[in-house]
């Protein structure tokens, strides 16, 4: 049996003060025809990434709406996660030489985990490339199978794509964040695009008094009388942490008392993270105004919440991005956000309205300086960002779209 994640309960009624009673009522009505549906979600890790954050909220809400939803984890193995991290990067376009050994490691782990998969589900949702071959090795059984892709696969390394594609084409449906991410040669009976969302009631996003946040952040050595730049993301090459350092240093030439905090989460399925972290750590030696934190050094979801609420500018310097939940998180807190004009980020930021988009280091520097010198504008955009997230990127909307997908699939004639 796959390891199951134990989750706290959530109530959809609690979201009514934020999204309105009508939307809650519509969601309950939509779920009625599939109450009792047995759903299993499978991914690689229970913490440290956006998928885990999504499942921590959506699965309890599905259960509150009358479904029987569970969350299972791939059985862990370090060589497997090293291989699949390379797959992840390659599917986003990075060069990778697919070796017979890598294929063997990937297939062996998926075959083993497929044997642990039970048969008493109506729907099985597989997230990202790590467990993509489960459907192949387990067989369809009585369930409908969904492959949910959270990364940008618009320009994949073709060796990896050609290896993965036959496995995912066995699924009954596929879900991508944006239509632009769907590879042109994919064949599927059902294709959906569903954007992720944040949960306003998690410790990372719950409303907090700014005075409390300032106290917490100051305890980590930050001088809140000076400008604070912040990036929250994995130590991952696609988040361009070294580029963040360069932007900070150029900003500091104009604003000499600027500080930078970089907060990264270390995930079980990301062995590359420590390598990137050590690279960044080497580059910041001697600069006492740069602060590096991880979830292993005392900065968890609650502290991230505090940092995002007090930072003068939140940066998200992504080179490629599936969605970038941290963008909506920061916008929800009325932060001034400068983010890369890539992937799912433009879904969240209307440039110049609720935040600023940038293409390169020079634009990042200019737009960070704009916010630091135009406080009124940063506050205005922050308020609009909060409202935009309320309307488009809160978890009840995500659950509503998932329920529609489930209804469509279980009532379809796909075999």
N, C-alpha and C positions, 0 to 999 in steps of 0.2 A: 504494500500500500504506500502511495506517495505521502510524504509528510504534509500534514494539513496545518494551515495557519489559523490560530485561534484569534478571533476578532471581537472587539467591543461592539455592543449593540448601538444602533443609531435609529432615530425616528424621523421619518420624512416630515411629520407635522412641525418639527422644530425649525424647519426652514421657511415656514410660512411668513414670519415677520420680515424676512429678507427678500423672498421672491414673490410673495403674495399668495393668499389662500387659493385663488383660482388655479394657479399653476400646480399647486399641491394636489388639488382635487382632480385636475386633468391627469396627473401622473397616476394617482390611485385608480382612476377609471381605466387608463391604458393597460395597467397591470392585471386587471381582473381576469381577462381571458386566459392568462398563462399562470395564474396562481397555482402553486404546487409543482411547477416546472423544476426539474432537477438540473442544476447548472454547475459545472466545474470550470474554474479558471486555473490555468497552469502557467507559471513563469519560473524564472531562475532564482529569485531572491526575495526575501520578505522585507528587506529594508535597504536604503541607500540609493534608490533610484525612483524615477517618475512613475514607472509602472507599479511599483510597490505602493506608492502613495495613492495612486488611483484605486487600486484594489482594496486598500484599507478603508476606503469610504464607500465605493460603489457596492461591494458585496454585502455589507450590513444593511444598506438601504434596499437592495433587492430582496433581502430576507424580510425586512419590515413590510415590504409591499406584497408579501405572500409567496415569493419564490423560495426554493430550497437551494441556495447558492453556497458553494464552498470554494476554497482556494488551496491548491496543491502546489508543492515545490518540486522541481527537479532534484533528484539525488545528487549531492555535491561531489565534485571531483576537480582538483586544481588543474590538471592538464586539460580537462574539458573546457573550463572557463578561460584558460589561456587561448585555446583554439577559437572559442566562440567570440571572444573579444576581438580577435583578428577578423572573424567573419563579420562582426558588427561594423568594424571600420571599413572593411572591403565593400560591404553593401552600401556604404555611404561614399564610395568612390576611391578609397585608398588602395594603392597597389598591394597585392598579397600573392605570394606563390603558394597555391594550394597543393600540398604534398599528400602522398598516399597515407602517411602516418596521421596527418590532421584529419583526413577523411575517416580513417579507422577509429580514431578517438571519438569523433563526433557521432558516428553511427553506433558504436558500441554503447555509449552512454544513453542515447535515445532508445536503443533496443532494450536495454536493461530497465529503464524507467517505464517504457511502454508495458512491460510485464507487470509492473506494480500498479497499473491503472485499472481501476474497477470498471465494471460494465453497467452500473445502475444509474446512468445519467441520460438526460434527454438532449442536453447541449454541452459541448466541450469547447472552451475558448482557449486557444493556445497563443501566447504572447511572444512575439519577436522570434529571431532565428534559433535561439538556443534549443527550444523543444520542438522545432518545426517538423521533425521526422517522427514524432510520436504517432501521428495519425497513420503513417505508413506501416509502422511496426505493430501497432495495436490492432489495426483493422477498424473499419467503420463501426461495426456493431449496430446497436439500435439508436445511436446518438447522431445528431447533426453536429458537424465540426466547423469551427470558425477560426481562421488565422488572423490575428490582430497585429499589424505592423506599426510600431511606434517610431520608426526611424525614417530618414529620407533615403528612399531607394530609387530616386529618379535617375541617377547615373551610377549604377552599381559596377563594381569590378565584375566583368562578365564570367570569369572562371568560377567565382563564388556563386554568382546568380544562377548560372547554368547547373551548378551542383544542387542548390537549394530549390530551384523552381519546380522540379518534378514532385518534390514532397509537398509543397504548398498547393500545387494544382490539384491535389487529391481532396482538398477541403471543399465543403459545401458553400462556404462564403469567405470572403476576405474583407478586412477593414483597414483602410489607410487614413491617416490624419488629413491629407489633402489629395485631391485628384492629381495634382502635379507630381505626387510621389509614386504613382502607379506605373510600374514598368510597362512599356508599350507591348511587350510580347507575352504578357500574362494572360492565361485563360482561366476563367472562373464563371460558374453559373450565377453567382450573386456578388456584386461589388458595392461596398458602402464606403463613404467617407464620414468619419466622426472625429471631431476635435476633442482633445482632453479637456479637463476642467479642474478647478481647485475646490477644496472643501473649506468653507468659512468657519467651521467649528473644530478644525484640528488645532493642535497646539502651535502649529506654524502660522496659522492664519486667523486665529480667534482675536477679537478686538481686545487691545491692551491699552492701558493708560500710558501716555507718552512719558510721563514722569517716571513710571516704573521702568520703562524701556531704557531710559537714559541712565538710570541707576545700574541696571544690569550691564549695559554696554560699557560704562565707565569702569566697572570692575575688571574688565578685560584689558585695561590699559589705554583705552581710547580717550583722547582729549576732546570732549564735545564742544569746546569753545573754538575748535578748528574744523575746517571742512573735511568731511569724511566721504570717500568714494568706496563703493562696495560691489563686489561680485560674489554671487552665491552659485556655485556649480561644482560638478565633479572636477577633479584634476584629470582633465581629458584633453587631448590635442584639439578636438573639435570646438572646445570652449575657449581656445587660444589664451591660456593663462599667461604665457610669456608676452603676448600682445597686450594683455591688460597691464602688465608691468610697464611696458613701453608707453602706453597711453598715460598712465599715472605720472611717469617721469616727465613727459612733455607738459602735462598740466602743471606739474610742480614748478616748472620753469617760469610760469606766469603767476601761480598761486603757491608761494613758497612754504606755506604752512599746511598744505594739503596732506591728508593721510589716506592710506588704502588698507581696507580689510578684505581678505579673500577667504571665503568659507567654503570648504569642500567636504562632501560626504564620501566616505570609503565604503564601497559596496562589495559583497561577497563575490559577485560575478565579474569584478573588474580588477584583475591583477595588475593592469597597466597603471592604475591610479597612483600607487606608491612611487613608481618610477617618475611619473610626471611631477608628483609632489616634491620629490627630492631635487628635481631639476629646478623647480621654482624656488625652493628653499636655498639652493646654492646662489641663485641670481639675486636674492634680496639681502644677502649678508651685508652687514654694515649700514643698512637703512633702518633706523629705529622707528620710522613712520609707516612701515609696512608690517601688517599683522596677518599671519597665516593661521587658520584654525581648521580643525576637522571635528567630526562627530566623536572622534576618539580623544580629543583634547578638551572636552567639556562644552563644546558648542553644538547643541542639539536643536530640535525643531523650535522649541520655545525661544532659545537665544537667537536663532535666525530671525524669528518674528520681530524680536526687539531691534536687531541690527537693521532690518529693512524699514522699520518705522522711524529710525533716527538718522539714517544716512542722508547726506545732502544730495547725492546722485547714486543711483543704482545702475551698474553697467552689466550688460549681458553681451559679451564680445564673441558670439558664436560665429564659426566659419560655416558649419553645416548644423542644422537643427531640425529635429523631428517636430517639436512644438515649442518646448521651453516653458515648462510650468512656472519657473521662477519669475518669468516676466509677468504673468497674471498675478502671482503672489505679491510682487512689488507694486503693481498697479492697484491691487485691492487695498493696499495700505497707503494709497495716495502719494506714492513715491515719484520723484522725477526720474524717469528711466531713459537711458540711451542704450539701444540694442542693435545687434546686427540685422541687416535687411536680408535675412535668409530664412528658408524653411517656413515653419509655422509662426515665426515671430510677427510678420506683417499682418497675420490674422488678428493679432492682439493689439498692435499699435498702429493707429492712423497717424502717420508722421506729421508732427506739428500740431496735432489736436490733443492727443492724450499721452504723448511721449515723442521721442525722437529716434529715427532710424539712421544708421551709419553704415557706410560701405567699407571703410578702410581706417587706418590709424589716424590719419589727418582729420577725417570727419568726426571720429570719436572725440578727439581732443577738442575740436571746435565746439562740438555740441555739449560736452561736459562743461566747458568754460561758459557756454551760453547759460546753462542752468545755474552755475555758481554765481553768475553776475546778474541774473534776472530772476530773483526769488519769487516775485509775484507771478511770473509766467509759469515757473515750476510748480507753484501751488495750484494754479488754475488747471494745468494739464493733469496734475495728480488727482484732482477731484473728478475730472472727466474720465480718467483712467479707472477710478473706482467704480463709477457708474457703468462704464463699458463692460467691465468684468461681471458686475451684477447681472447685466442683461444677457451676456453671451457665454461666460466661462465659469459658472458655478456648477457643482456636481449634480444637482437635480436635472439640469438640462442634459448632461451626459447620460444619466440613468434613463431619462425619457427616450433618448435615441437608441440606447441599448435595448430597451424593452421593445421598441418598434422592430429592431433587427430580429430579436428573438421571435416575436409574433410572426413576422414575415417568413422566417425560416421554418418554424415548426408547422406552419400551415401551408407550406409550399409542397410541390411535388418533386423536389430535388431528391435523387437517389444515388 
